[in-house]
Amino acid sequence: MRGSIWLFGLALLVAACGASPTQSDNYPFPDEPPSAHQYTPAAIGQPVQAIVLYMRPHLGDTIEFLDALAIGTVTGADIKFYLAPPVVKPDGQVAFGEQLQPLIGSTMKRVSTSQGPETQYGIVVEVTPREARRFEITDLRFNYRLNGGTAQTGNGMTTTFTVCGGEATCAAPG
């Protein structure tokens, strides 16, 4: 009996802390390194965009973005971040990137138990080269608040983004 009470108490503690055996240590960001790469040529002064991270909050979670930083070779370019909420079309298809809002101050919230794309959000990076050279974003760092809690910092992205400004070579290595 005492063992059962101890296990019940441990289960309550785990539930109260919000722990889950399937929750990653880096939640809400991916644990894996980027698995895709996008190469985009751009004229100097021409902004180009890419969705570099897809995120799906846990059911009931709200994630508020406080700040974002591009990590990599970005000196000489202007960087902006946007949140791309899912847009469900009349035919049921889901699109990302059609509606963009500035990331800082934006929130994501999951209200459906569905595992479909309509419960995901895209993080868009916009790069505007100011000089002719190659820019590469290899990671993102976010300051965010989960469920109204204290500010936290997390890293992650699913697609590395290379922008070749001006005459810079944009061929994929290899």
Residue frames relative to the residue before (quaternion, step in Angstrom):
aa qw qx qy qz dx dy dz
M 1.0000 0.0000 0.0000 0.0000 0.00 0.00 0.00
R 0.6677 0.4997 -0.3159 0.4524 3.59 0.86 -0.96
G 0.6236 0.5350 -0.3335 0.4622 3.61 1.08 -0.73
S 0.6434 0.5213 -0.3209 0.4597 3.60 1.01 -0.79
I 0.6462 0.5037 -0.3198 0.4758 3.58 0.98 -0.81
W 0.6394 0.5228 -0.3307 0.4566 3.58 0.96 -0.83
L 0.6646 0.4886 -0.3026 0.4775 3.62 0.93 -0.88
F 0.6321 0.5220 -0.3307 0.4675 3.58 1.03 -0.79
G 0.6555 0.5094 -0.3037 0.4676 3.59 0.98 -0.86
L 0.6414 0.5103 -0.3184 0.4762 3.57 1.02 -0.80
A 0.6395 0.5202 -0.3247 0.4638 3.58 0.98 -0.81
L 0.6457 0.5081 -0.3204 0.4714 3.59 1.00 -0.80
L 0.6436 0.5231 -0.3216 0.4568 3.59 0.96 -0.83
V 0.6536 0.4996 -0.3130 0.4746 3.58 0.93 -0.89
A 0.6645 0.4973 -0.3070 0.4657 3.60 0.91 -0.87
A 0.6632 0.5112 -0.3089 0.4511 3.60 0.93 -0.84
C 0.6853 0.4665 -0.2857 0.4807 3.59 1.05 -0.67
G 0.4768 -0.6962 0.4253 0.3273 3.57 1.24 -0.11
A 0.4022 0.7182 -0.4814 0.3011 3.57 1.22 0.29
S 0.0445 -0.7743 0.6312 0.0077 3.48 -1.21 0.60
P 0.5112 -0.6642 0.4308 0.3347 3.60 -0.85 0.77
T 0.7097 0.4263 -0.2685 0.4924 3.61 1.16 -0.42
Q 0.5394 0.6227 -0.4154 0.3858 3.62 1.19 -0.09
S 0.3924 -0.7277 0.5107 0.2360 3.57 -0.81 1.01
D 0.6096 -0.5612 0.4175 0.3731 3.54 -1.25 0.43
N 0.7183 0.4306 -0.2342 0.4938 3.57 1.16 -0.57
Y 0.2953 0.7748 -0.5172 0.2121 3.64 1.24 0.16
P 0.5813 -0.1591 -0.7978 -0.0193 1.62 -1.92 1.62
F 0.5454 0.6254 -0.3925 0.3966 3.61 1.23 0.26
P 0.5931 -0.5958 0.3950 0.3704 3.61 -1.15 0.52
D 0.4508 -0.6735 0.5197 0.2704 3.56 -1.18 0.64
E 0.6664 0.5193 -0.2954 0.4461 3.57 1.11 -0.69
P 0.5244 -0.5984 0.4845 0.3635 3.59 -1.19 0.46
P 0.6939 -0.4567 0.3204 0.4553 3.62 -1.19 0.28
S 0.2376 -0.7934 0.5493 0.1114 3.57 -0.96 0.89
A 0.7370 0.3027 -0.2032 0.5691 3.59 1.28 0.03
H 0.1620 -0.7718 0.6072 0.0966 3.54 -1.28 0.36
Q 0.1167 -0.7822 0.6092 0.0584 3.55 -0.98 0.87
Y 0.1328 -0.7691 0.6229 0.0528 3.56 -0.95 1.00
T 0.0319 0.8146 -0.5742 0.0754 3.57 -0.74 1.07
P 0.2838 -0.7334 0.5859 0.1957 3.62 -0.77 0.96
A 0.0005 0.7942 -0.6074 0.0169 3.58 -1.15 0.63
A 0.4541 -0.6418 0.5417 0.2974 3.54 -1.10 0.71
I 0.5913 -0.5443 0.4373 0.4035 3.55 -1.17 0.49
G 0.7938 0.2463 -0.2245 0.5087 3.55 -0.84 1.07
Q 0.6173 0.5390 -0.3479 0.4555 3.62 1.27 -0.15
P 0.2962 -0.7623 0.5417 0.1941 3.64 -0.56 1.06
V 0.0601 -0.7605 0.6454 0.0385 3.55 -1.13 0.77
Q 0.2078 -0.8008 0.5575 0.0691 3.54 -1.07 0.80
A 0.0202 0.7677 -0.6404 -0.0112 3.53 -1.29 0.48
I 0.3887 -0.6431 0.5940 0.2872 3.53 -1.18 0.61
V 0.1001 -0.8386 0.5354 0.0063 3.57 -0.51 1.20
L 0.7869 0.1481 -0.0913 0.5920 3.57 1.27 -0.12
Y 0.1358 -0.7375 0.6558 0.0870 3.53 -1.04 0.90
M 0.0630 -0.8027 0.5930 -0.0061 3.55 -0.92 0.95
R 0.0801 -0.7600 0.6432 0.0481 3.54 -1.17 0.69
P 0.2928 -0.7601 0.5502 0.1841 3.61 -0.37 1.18
H 0.5503 -0.5626 0.4869 0.3790 3.56 -1.25 0.39
L 0.6604 -0.5123 0.3729 0.4030 3.56 -1.21 0.55
G 0.8207 0.2132 -0.1931 0.4937 3.57 -0.81 1.07
D 0.5851 0.5934 -0.3781 0.4032 3.61 1.20 -0.28
T 0.1476 -0.7377 0.6515 0.0974 3.52 -1.25 0.66
I 0.1001 -0.7810 0.6159 0.0252 3.55 -0.87 1.02
E 0.1091 -0.7866 0.6073 0.0221 3.56 -0.71 1.15
F 0.2855 -0.7708 0.5493 0.1503 3.58 -0.80 1.04
L 0.2111 -0.8045 0.5504 0.0728 3.54 -0.74 1.15
D 0.7837 -0.1001 0.1084 0.6033 3.59 1.09 -0.73
A 0.0837 -0.7848 0.6116 0.0541 3.57 -1.24 0.41
L 0.0906 -0.7855 0.6119 0.0189 3.55 -1.16 0.70
A 0.3119 -0.7227 0.5878 0.1869 3.56 -0.97 0.92
I 0.1762 -0.7760 0.6006 0.0780 3.57 -0.91 0.98
G 0.5467 0.5774 -0.4622 0.3925 3.55 -0.90 0.98
T 0.6862 -0.4150 0.3669 0.4714 3.55 -1.18 -0.66
V 0.1979 0.8232 -0.5023 0.1756 3.58 0.05 1.27
T 0.4348 0.6866 -0.4800 0.3304 3.62 1.22 -0.05
G 0.7544 0.3265 -0.2726 0.4999 3.56 -0.82 1.04
A 0.7137 0.3358 -0.2504 0.5614 3.57 1.29 0.24
D 0.3787 -0.6743 0.5790 0.2582 3.54 -1.23 0.52
I 0.1469 -0.7986 0.5825 0.0359 3.57 -0.87 1.02
K 0.0019 -0.7697 0.6382 -0.0130 3.56 -0.99 0.93
F 0.2439 -0.7631 0.5862 0.1207 3.55 -1.22 0.62
Y 0.0574 -0.7903 0.6100 0.0071 3.54 -1.09 0.82
L 0.3337 -0.6767 0.6108 0.2400 3.52 -1.32 0.42
A 0.1405 -0.7803 0.6068 0.0561 3.57 -0.90 0.99
P 0.1885 -0.7929 0.5686 0.1114 3.60 -0.17 1.22
P 0.5788 -0.5747 0.4278 0.3894 3.60 -1.15 0.42
V 0.1599 -0.7528 0.6319 0.0915 3.56 -1.11 0.79
V 0.1988 -0.7837 0.5808 0.0942 3.56 -0.54 1.20
K 0.3269 -0.7666 0.5324 0.1485 3.55 -0.66 1.21
P 0.6751 -0.4968 0.3484 0.4197 3.64 -1.20 0.37
D 0.6985 0.4554 -0.2786 0.4765 3.61 1.12 -0.62
G 0.6154 -0.5823 0.3295 0.4167 3.58 1.32 0.14
Q 0.5081 0.6330 -0.4300 0.3953 3.61 1.25 -0.17
V 0.2805 -0.7511 0.5766 0.1571 3.57 -1.16 0.68
A 0.0968 -0.7951 0.5983 0.0228 3.57 -0.88 1.01
F 0.1812 -0.7528 0.6233 0.1097 3.54 -1.23 0.60
G 0.7533 0.3986 -0.2874 0.4372 3.55 -1.11 0.67
E 0.5467 0.6135 -0.4075 0.3983 3.59 1.22 -0.09
Q 0.7513 0.1911 -0.1207 0.6201 3.55 1.17 -0.61
L 0.0152 -0.8018 0.5967 -0.0286 3.56 -0.62 1.13
Q 0.0369 -0.7618 0.6459 0.0328 3.52 -1.14 0.70
P 0.6042 -0.5497 0.4030 0.4127 3.60 -1.03 0.62
L 0.5027 -0.6909 0.4322 0.2883 3.58 -0.84 0.99
I 0.6730 0.5018 -0.3128 0.4443 3.57 0.85 -0.97
G 0.7898 0.2320 -0.2203 0.5233 3.55 -0.70 1.17
S 0.5685 0.5925 -0.3833 0.4228 3.59 1.27 -0.21
T 0.1896 -0.7685 0.5984 0.1244 3.53 -1.26 0.44
M 0.2194 -0.7142 0.6477 0.1494 3.50 -1.32 0.55
K 0.0382 0.7844 -0.6182 0.0321 3.56 -1.02 0.78
R 0.2215 -0.7632 0.5945 0.1222 3.53 -0.99 0.88
V 0.0655 -0.8198 0.5688 -0.0101 3.53 -0.73 1.13
S 0.6932 0.4410 -0.2644 0.5051 3.60 1.27 -0.07
T 0.4478 -0.6803 0.5109 0.2751 3.57 -1.15 0.64
S 0.4203 0.7219 -0.4549 0.3087 3.59 1.27 -0.12
Q 0.2993 -0.7251 0.5888 0.1947 3.56 -1.19 0.60
G 0.4352 0.7213 -0.4371 0.3150 3.58 1.29 0.20
P 0.7051 -0.4845 0.3188 0.4080 3.58 -1.28 0.21
E 0.5658 0.6130 -0.3912 0.3887 3.61 1.18 -0.36
T 0.6705 0.4598 -0.3076 0.4944 3.61 1.25 -0.11
Q 0.5911 0.5526 -0.3666 0.4591 3.59 1.30 0.18
Y 0.1944 -0.7282 0.6408 0.1459 3.51 -1.37 0.34
G 0.2989 -0.7327 0.5769 0.2022 3.55 -1.20 0.51
I 0.2433 -0.7118 0.6350 0.1760 3.54 -1.20 0.65
V 0.1576 -0.8045 0.5715 0.0358 3.56 -0.65 1.17
V 0.1516 -0.7429 0.6451 0.0945 3.53 -1.07 0.87
E 0.1447 -0.7600 0.6294 0.0732 3.54 -1.01 0.92
V 0.0931 -0.7868 0.6100 0.0131 3.57 -0.80 1.09
T 0.0555 -0.7706 0.6347 0.0149 3.56 -0.91 1.00
P 0.2887 -0.7798 0.5272 0.1750 3.61 -0.32 1.21
R 0.2160 -0.7608 0.5988 0.1266 3.57 -1.07 0.82
E 0.7723 0.1668 -0.1095 0.6031 3.57 1.30 -0.17
A 0.5632 -0.6092 0.4466 0.3350 3.57 -1.29 0.43
R 0.4604 0.6301 -0.5184 0.3498 3.54 -0.29 1.30
R 0.5590 -0.5952 0.4678 0.3383 3.54 -1.34 0.14
F 0.1201 -0.7729 0.6221 0.0348 3.56 -0.93 1.00
E 0.0081 -0.8116 0.5840 -0.0170 3.56 -0.91 0.87
I 0.1683 -0.7565 0.6272 0.0781 3.55 -0.85 1.06
T 0.1182 -0.8383 0.5322 0.0048 3.55 -0.53 1.25
D 0.7882 0.0190 -0.0239 0.6147 3.59 1.26 -0.24
L 0.2400 -0.7394 0.6091 0.1573 3.54 -1.30 0.34
R 0.1546 -0.7547 0.6298 0.0992 3.55 -1.10 0.73
F 0.1119 -0.8070 0.5798 0.0081 3.54 -0.85 1.06
N 0.1823 -0.6766 0.6924 0.1718 3.49 -1.26 0.60
Y 0.0909 0.8079 -0.5659 0.1367 3.55 -0.71 1.08
R 0.2840 -0.7133 0.6114 0.1917 3.50 -1.37 0.22
L 0.2036 -0.7760 0.5900 0.0907 3.56 -0.83 1.06
N 0.8570 -0.0663 -0.0057 0.5109 3.57 -0.74 1.15
G 0.6999 -0.4985 0.2671 0.4362 3.58 0.97 0.86
G 0.4478 0.7085 -0.4405 0.3217 3.59 1.26 0.17
T 0.7433 -0.3635 0.2923 0.4794 3.54 -1.25 -0.42
A 0.6184 -0.5439 0.4131 0.3888 3.56 -1.24 0.48
Q 0.0820 -0.7791 0.6214 0.0056 3.54 -1.07 0.90
T 0.2856 -0.7259 0.5940 0.1965 3.55 -1.30 0.29
G 0.0624 0.7912 -0.6056 0.0579 3.55 -1.02 0.86
N 0.2560 -0.7557 0.5854 0.1437 3.55 -1.23 0.54
G 0.4010 0.7316 -0.5190 0.1859 3.52 -1.25 0.42
M 0.1311 0.7438 -0.6526 0.0601 3.49 -1.31 0.52
T 0.3704 -0.7399 0.5199 0.2122 3.56 -1.20 0.44
T 0.7727 0.2185 -0.1274 0.5822 3.61 1.23 -0.35
T 0.3199 -0.7084 0.5947 0.2055 3.57 -0.83 1.00
F 0.1969 -0.8050 0.5569 0.0556 3.59 -0.91 0.95
T 0.0415 -0.7855 0.6174 -0.0148 3.57 -0.69 1.17
V 0.0751 -0.7723 0.6307 0.0131 3.55 -0.89 1.03
C 0.1841 -0.7836 0.5879 0.0808 3.54 -0.86 1.00
G 0.2088 -0.8219 0.5244 0.0771 3.54 -0.27 1.33
G 0.8373 0.1302 -0.1173 0.5179 3.54 -1.01 0.85
E 0.8081 -0.2465 0.2119 0.4912 3.56 -0.85 -1.03
A 0.3690 0.7477 -0.4876 0.2590 3.63 1.21 0.15
T 0.5111 -0.6517 0.4717 0.3025 3.59 -1.04 0.80
C 0.1423 -0.8201 0.5524 0.0442 3.54 -0.86 0.97
A 0.3640 0.7370 -0.5002 0.2722 3.60 1.16 0.34
A 0.5167 -0.6210 0.4895 0.3284 3.56 -1.09 0.71
P 0.5190 -0.6386 0.4565 0.3383 3.59 -1.01 0.74
G 0.6981 0.4578 -0.3456 0.4286 3.57 -1.20 0.55
